[in-house]
Amino acid sequence: MILLAAISDILFSSPLALLALASIIPLIILYLLRPRTIDLDIPSLLFFLKREQQRNKLSLLLRKLIRDPLFIIQLLVLILLSLAAAAPYIMEEKVSGQHTVIVIDNSASMQAGGRLDEAKALAAERLSAVNSLVWAQNVPVLAVKEGDKTRTKEVIALTPQRAISADIAAAITYSQRLAGPGGTVIVFSDFATWSGNDPLVAKGLAEKNGVRVEFVQVGGKSNNIGIVNGWLEVKDGAYNLNLAVKNFNDRKATVSLDIRTGNEKRGGTLSIPAGSTRAYIVSNLETGTTEISITGGGELKIDDNAYVYIPVAAEGRVLLVDTREQTVTGTRTRTATRTALGLLHPGLKYSSFLPPDLSGYGIVILGMVDNNSLGPEPAAILTGFVDDGGVVIATASPGLALIEGGLLPIKIISTSDETDLKMIQENPITAGIPVTDLEVVKHLKGSALEDDTVLMKASDDSPMLSYRRQGEGTVVYLGLNDVTGDDAWSGFATMPQFPIFWKQMLDWLGGTDISEHNVRTGTVIRMPSTQTITYPDGSTLTSSNLWVDQAGLYHIGPQVIAANLYDARESDVNEFSLDASTVTSRYIERPEVVREDVKKDITSYLIWVVLGLIIPGL
């Protein structure tokens, strides 16, 4: 009776799958029709039993089936698999008062003195039967929802360090809804500082709604000297970085500064009185990445470093190399590319040949080139330029085959005829431009190399828009050139969006707005398309939005974004805004305990039984 009652409580998510139970019919028929032993008449007393055996033949056969262990196992396996396919489940009653929500503050200040590690260790000891985990950042992040102790401990151990402030009040409000009346919210934080509302207000509101909220303070006061602000300015044609370094300690300190741009290093010292801020100017910054670090900064390491990125296009040093830029008569030919770039960069330089020294430029664009315009060693000149942080944009031209050494993100095979275009990856370069609708009557046939990223292909799989990161720079191949007239390769140069394409190209490669490449942590960057983002810690994410929560350098294709904490409140780890030991509780316990029915899937249990029946026979 108990078994029947338990079976009656089982429900199925896919009841039609129970039709699979019909599979037991062929099994029974096969056993009934299998060859049997031959009966021989022996002159003995068995002769008198023959009629009785005939009468009971069917019952004997059934008894043989029931006594056959292999038949029983196969029958049970078929039945259990059919039931498992129907996704069986039972309804369980969940009590909200058993739910504990762990809130861990993983803001920047929690990196001082092992505070985050202490919070994780304490949180792992306060788990109940049902747990959720919320990371308190500038917006709450749900890491685990209604997990058991084992799963929740695993995720607690993975709580990351983040270079942002935490809105603890928002995390409490969010956790209150997860816990429900009768549940518990435990907040682990240093309570040094926070953004948003006062956590005490959020705690009081949650407790009035029947949710117990407990504050657990971690860490002690720590000494610190950190970079609390930084901004770029242009003076006398050069970029200077203004830094503000604050001494949060109660005694005067002297710190050393190490400044690294590529392979170039320089340094300086700064004397800072107790509780004071001093300025330091890093002058004459070059294009590319610069990292400034201070030594003797104290226990919070995240504000000991500052990062700056100046895109190569920021100074407008662009060179267009094209044989059409110098004719026999000495007059210039105004190509479509030259016209478009002239609108974007008034300081654009033109040349009919590749100069041996490219140190004065940030971007080199190769138009129609040949042996005379490229010179004897174009690969060596361009490779050194790119390795040092330069950008090369090579548009389709038969002369590109003269550049050997695998520099270009295409291995050119030959010149081919008409083709169709297909987009492989969405990219800001082509946003809003119908390039795939272009009629292409001529293109360079080739293949991509191992490290190339192909954004657009021809119908024969030849790259038509591809790029590669090399050294500190980038090389781009564009299979659509600006040739017009009877010799045109396509109608690309006649499109009204042609200048927009070049603007998007240059913005994508580095742009001219330095503020877009130097941001504070906590910033949200919305991109025009889905792209692969490489974070400072080396992790990657494919998204159209970038939430800047780490300090360091982000790479989005060839673009670089430098992110810094620059937050004096997070750097001040010598003071606590709240002493959790003095916080009292206004928890109002509700008499009723909220219960709800939840599904519990039992498919896995049936699978384990099937395996238990099959494995011994293997």
N, C-alpha and C positions, 0 to 999 in steps of 0.2 A: 504493500500500500504506500509506503514511504517513497519507493522508487517511482511508482506511478505518479505520485504527487509532484515529485521533482521533474519528471518528464513533462508533465502538463504545464510547468512554468517556462519551458523552453520555447522561444519564438524564433522566427527565421526572417532574415533580411531579404533573402531571395528564395521564396517558397517554390518557384517554378523549377528550381534545381533539384527538387525532390523527385522529379520524374526520372532522375538517374537511378532510383531504386529499382526500376524495371530491369536493370542489368543483372539482377539476381536470377531472373527467369531463365536466361540462357545457361547460367551456371548449373542450375538444378537439372535442366534438360540434358546437358552434357554428362552429368553424373548418372542420370537414369539410363542413357543410351550407351554408356561405356561398356566394352566387352566384359562378359562375365564367365565364370568357370562353367564347364559342361557337366551336367548331372548324369551319372551312370547308374543304371539299374543293377543293383547287387541283390542276389537272392538271399535275403536276410529279413530281419524284422523291419528294415527300412521300407520294404515294399508296402507294408501296411500303413506307413506314414506318408506315402506319396500324395494321397488325396488331401491330407491335412496341410502338406507343404504348398500345394497348389492354391488352396483356399487362402493361405496366409502369405502368399508370395509378395503382395504389395506391402503388407505391414512389415515383412522381413526386409524388404528393400529400403523402406523408410528408416527402419532401425539401423541398417548398415550405413545409410547416409549420415544419420545423427552420430553414429559411433566413429565416423571417419574424421580424424582431427584436421586433415588438410582441407576437407570440404568446409568444416566449421570456420577455419581461419579465413579462407577465401570469401565465405559468405559474410563474415563480420567486416572484413576489409572493404568489400563493396558497399555494405550498408553505411559504414562510418564515413567513407569517402563521399558518398551521396549526401549524407547529412552535413558534412563539412562544406560541400559546395553550396549548400543553401544558407551559409553564414549564420549559424545558430547563435543566439544570445539570450541572456536572462536579464531581468531588470533588478538592479540593486538600489537600495535606499542609501543616499549620501547625506551625512549630517554636516551642515555648514560649520558647526563649532569645531570640527576636527581639522579645519583648513588653516594652515600657517603660511603667511606670505613673508618671505625674507626680502628686505630691501637693503642693498649694498651700495653705498656711495662710492663710485669709482671716478670721482673728479680728480683734477690735477693735484690738489693738496694731499690726497690719499696716497701719493707716491712717496711721501716723506717719512723716513724712519720706519719703514715696514708696516705702515698703517693698513694698507689694503690686505696684506698677508694675514695680519692679526684679525681683521674683519672676516676674512674667509674661514679662518680656523674656528672662530667663535660661532659663526653662522652654521657651520656643519654640525655643531653640537646642539642646535636648537630646533631640529626638524621634528615634525609630527608625522602622522600617517599619510596625510595629503599636504603637499607643499607647492607653492609657486615662488618663483624667483624674479625679482624686478631689480634692474640696474638703474640707479638714480644718476641720470646725466642731465643735459639741458632739456631733454624730454625723456620720460620714463621708457625703458626698454624691457619688454617682457622676455625673459630668457627661458623660463620653465613655467608651464601652466599645469597645475594639479598633477605633479609627478610624485613618485614614491621617494623614499629616503635615498636609495642608491643613485637614482638618476639625478636628483637634485644636488647631491654631494658632488657628482661628476661635473656638473655645470658650474657650481660654485667655485670649484678649483680652476675653472677656465675664465673666471671674471677678469676682463682685460683692464689694463691701465689706460686711462684716457686723459687727454690734455684739454679738458673743458671744465666749466663750472657745473654744479648739480642743482637742479630744482627739486629739493627734497620734499617740499610741500606738494608738488604735483605728483611725485612718486607715491606719497602717502595716500592722496586722494584716489589715485588709480588703484593702488593695492587694496584700499577699502572696498572697492567694488568687487575685486576678485575674492576677498575673504568672505564677504557677506556677514550678516548679523550672527554673532557668536564666534566669529573667526578672530584670528590674531595677526597683527602686523608687527614685525620686529625690524627696526631700522638700525643698521650698523654704519656709523659715520664718525668722522673726527669733529663734525659740527664746527669746523673752522670758519667756513663761510658758505654761502649759497646764493643762488639766484631765485627770482620769483618771490612768492609769499613766505611768511614766517612759518617754519615747520610746526611751531607750537599751536598756531591757529588751525592748521590742517589736522593735527593730532586731536585737538579738542572737538572738532566737528565729527571726526570719525568715531570717537568714543561716545558721543551723544547718539550716534546711529547704531550703537551696540557692537562696535568693533574695538577690541583691545589693541592699543598701540603702545609699544615699548621702545625706548631709546637706549641703545648700547653705544657708549662712546669708546673709541679706540685711539691709541697713540698718545704720545705726550708732546710737549712743546719742543720744537726743533729750531736750531740755528739755520739761517739762510741768507744768502746774497744772490739776487737774481736779476735777469734782464726783464724789466717790467713794461717797456715800451720801445717802439722803433718805427721810424718813418723815413721814406726816401724823398730826396729833393734834388733838383738840378741846379747846379751853380757853375757858371763859366763853362757850360757845355759838358760838364762831368756829373756823374751820379754820386751822391754822397748819402750814406746811411747814418741817421742820427739815432743813437741808442741812449736809453735811460736805464741805469743800473742802480738798484736800491740795496742798501745794507739794513736788514731788519734786526740786526743784533744790537746788543747794548754796549758795544765797544767798536772803536775805529778799526777798519780793515783795508788791506791793499790786495787787489786782485789783478791777475795777469790775463790779458786778452790775446787769443790766437786767432788770426784771420787767414783763411785759406780760400783762394780762388783758383781752381784747377790745380796746377802744380806750384803755383806761387804762394809763398807764405810770408806773413809779416805779423808783428805783434805790438803790444803796448801794455802799459800798467795804468791803474786807476786807484787813487786813494779816496776812500769814502768814509766820512764820519758816521758814528752810531746813529741809526734811525734816519739817515739822510739818503738823498738821491743825487747822483752825479751823471753828467752827460758825457758821451764819448762819440766822436765823429769818425766814421770809417770813410775816407775820401777816395775819390777816383776809382769807383767800382767799375769793373769791366763787365761786358756781357757774359751771360752764363750764370753759374751758381757760385755763391759766396757763403761760407759758413763761419760764424764767429762764435767762439766758446770762451768761457771764463773758467779759471781754476780757483779752487778754494771757495766754491759757491755754497757749500753746506750740504744738508741732507736731501734737499729737493733738487734733483738733477735736471728736471725737464725745462727749467728756466735758466739753465747755464748755457744754453745754445740759442743762437738766432740764425735764421736762414733767409737768404735773399736770392731772388732770381730776376735777372734783367734779360729779356728776350733779345735775340740777335737783331730783330727788326725794330727795336725800340729807338735806335738812333738813325733810322732811315738810310742806312748804308747798304744799298741794293745795287748790284751790278748786272746789267743785261748784256750777254755776249751773243752777237748775231752777225753773220756775214752781211746781212742786208743793211746793217747800220752804217756801212761805208761802201759807196758805189765807186765806179771807175772815175766819175767826174768829181768825186769828193763830196757830194751831197748826201744827206741822210734820207733813208726811207722810213716813213712813219708807219710802222707795223701796228697791228691791232694790239699786240701785247704792250708795245711801248706806249701807246695812247692810254691804255687802261692803267698801267703802272704809273704813268706821269700824273694821273689824277690822284693816285693814292700816295705817292712819294715824290714830292717836288725835287728832292735831292737825288733822284735816280740817276745813276751813271750808265753810260753806254759805251760799248767797245766792240770792234769787229774782230778782236782776237782775245784770247785768254791771257791775262797778265801773269807773269811768274810769281808775283807777290800779291796775295789776296788778303793780307792782314788788315787792310783798311776797310773791309767789307764784312757784312754779316750774312748776306744772302747773295748767291750767284745763280742767275737764271740762264740756262743754255737754250737759245732759240735754234735757228738754223745754223749748224756748225759743220765745218769740214776740216781737212788736214791742215790747211793754212791757218784757220782761226784757232785751232786747239793747240798748235805747237807740237814739239817733239815728245814731251812727257806730261800729257794732261792728267793721266791717272795719278801720278805722284803728287802733282800740285793740288788737285782736288781732294785727294785722300788726306793730305796733311791739313788742309783747310777744314774738312769735316771733323777730323779727329780733335781739332782744337775748339770745336763748338760751332762751326759754320754750317750753313744750310745750302744745299745744292738742289735746284729744281731743273730737271732735264726734260725738255719737251721733245716730242718725237721728231727725229731727224736722222737721215742715213749716216751722218757723221758720228753719231753716238757709238757706233760699232768700233770706233778708234779708241774709245776709253776702255782699256782692259784692266784686269785685276779684280773683277767682281765688285767694283764700287757701286754701279747702278743696280737698283732693285729690279732688274730684268736681264736675262741672258738672251741677247739678240741673236736670232737665227737668220732671218731674211726680211725683205720687204714684201708684204702681202697685200691682197686686194680687199674688196669691201667686206664688212663684217657687221654684226649686231653687237650692242653693248648690253651687259647685264651687271647689276649692282650686287656685290658680294657682301659688303658691310655698309650699314648706314654711317654717314660721316658728315660733319658740319661743312666740309668743302663744297659738297654738291647739294646742300639743303636749298630747296626751292628752285633748283635748276634742272630742267628736263633733259639731262644729258643722255639718258638711255633711249630717248626718242630721236637722237641724231642719226643722220645718214652718214655712215663712215665708208668712204670709197677706197681708202688706203691706210695701212697701219703697219707697224713693225711687229713681225711675228717673233715670239720668244716665249720664255718660261720664267717663272719666279724661282729665286734661290731660297735656301733653307730658312734664312732669318728674315725674309721679306714678308711684309703684310700687304696683301692685295685687297684693295677696296672695290675695284671695278675690272671686269675682264671682257675680252672679245669672245665671239662665239667659238673660236678655236683655242680658247683658254689662255690666250696671250694676255699678260697684264696690260691694263690700260690706265690704271691709276694705282700706284703702289709706293711703299716707302720702307725705309730701314733706318733704325737707330744705329749709328756707328760712332764709337768714341763718345765725344761730348756733343756731336752734331747729328744731323738728319739728312738723308738723301731721298728725294722724291722723283718718281718717273711719271710723267703725264703723256699718255699716248695720243692726246689731241693737241695738234699744233695750231698756229694762227695763219697758215698759208691760205690765201684767197685766190679767186679767179679760176682760170682753167686748170691750174695745177693744185687746186685745193684738195686736202685730204678729207675734209669734212666741212660742215657748215658751222662749226663751233664758233669761229671768230666773228661771224655775222650775227650771232645771237645778241639781243639787247642785254641779257644777263651776263655777258662775257666779263665786263669790269667787276660785277658782283662776285663772280667766281674767283677772280684774282684777289679781291679783298678778303673773301672767306679763306682762301688758301693761305695768305700771309697771316691772318688772325689765328688760324689753326696752328701755324708753325711757330708762332711766338707773339704775334700781335704787337701793337704799339702802346697799349694801355697797361702800364706797369702794375697798376692797382689790381688788375684782374689776375695777376700772377703772384701777388703777395697779399695774403689774407691772414686773419686771425682764426684760431680754432673756434669752433662753434658755428662757423659760417656754413650755409647751405648753398651750393652752386648747382644751378639747373642748366644742363647742357642741351643743345638742340637735337641730339640723337643719342642712342644707346652706344656706350663705348666701354672699353676695358680700362679700369682704373687700377694702377699699382700704388698701394699705400706705402708710407714710410717704413713700415715694419716688414715689407715684402709681400704681404697678402694682396690678392687681386679680387676685383668685383666688377661685374658687367652691369652697368646701370646708366640711366640718363640723369641721375642726380648724385651729387657728391656731398656727403655730410662730412665736413672737415672736423675730425675728432682726435687726430694725432698731430703732433708737431714734427715737422720735417718736410721732405720733398715728395710730392705726388706727381706721378707720370700718367698722362692721358694721351696715348699715342706719342707724338713728338713733343707735346706740350708739357711744361713743368709748372707746378704751383708750389710756392713756398708757404708753409703755414707755421705760425708762431703763437705761443700762449699769450704773451703780453698782457698779463692780468695780475696787478699788484695784490689784489685780495687773495687770489689763489696762492701767490708766492709767499704771503705772510703766514707761515706755519708756526710762528712763535706766539700766536694768540688764538683763542677759541671764542667764537661768537656766542656759544651756548654751552653751559655746563650741564650735561645730561643727568648728573647725580642730584641736581636740585629740582628736576622736573617732576611734578606730581601728576597723578592720574585722575581724570574725570570720567572714567569708564562707567557706563550705565549698563548693567547686565540685564538683558531682556529675559523674561520668564520663559518665553517659548523658544524652542530650538527649531530652526528652519530645516526641513528635510525635503529632498527631491529625489525622484527616480532617475537613475542613469543606466545606460546600456553597458553590459559587460560581455564582450565577445568571448565565446568558448570554443571557437574553431580550432585554436592551437591545441587545446586539450585532446580533441578528437584526432588530430594529426599525430600527436605523441602516442596515442593508443595504437594507431595504425602502424607506426614505426616499431612499437613494441611487439606487434604480432608478426611483422615481416622480418626484422633483423635476425631473430634467432634461427630462422630457416635459411639464411644466406650462407 
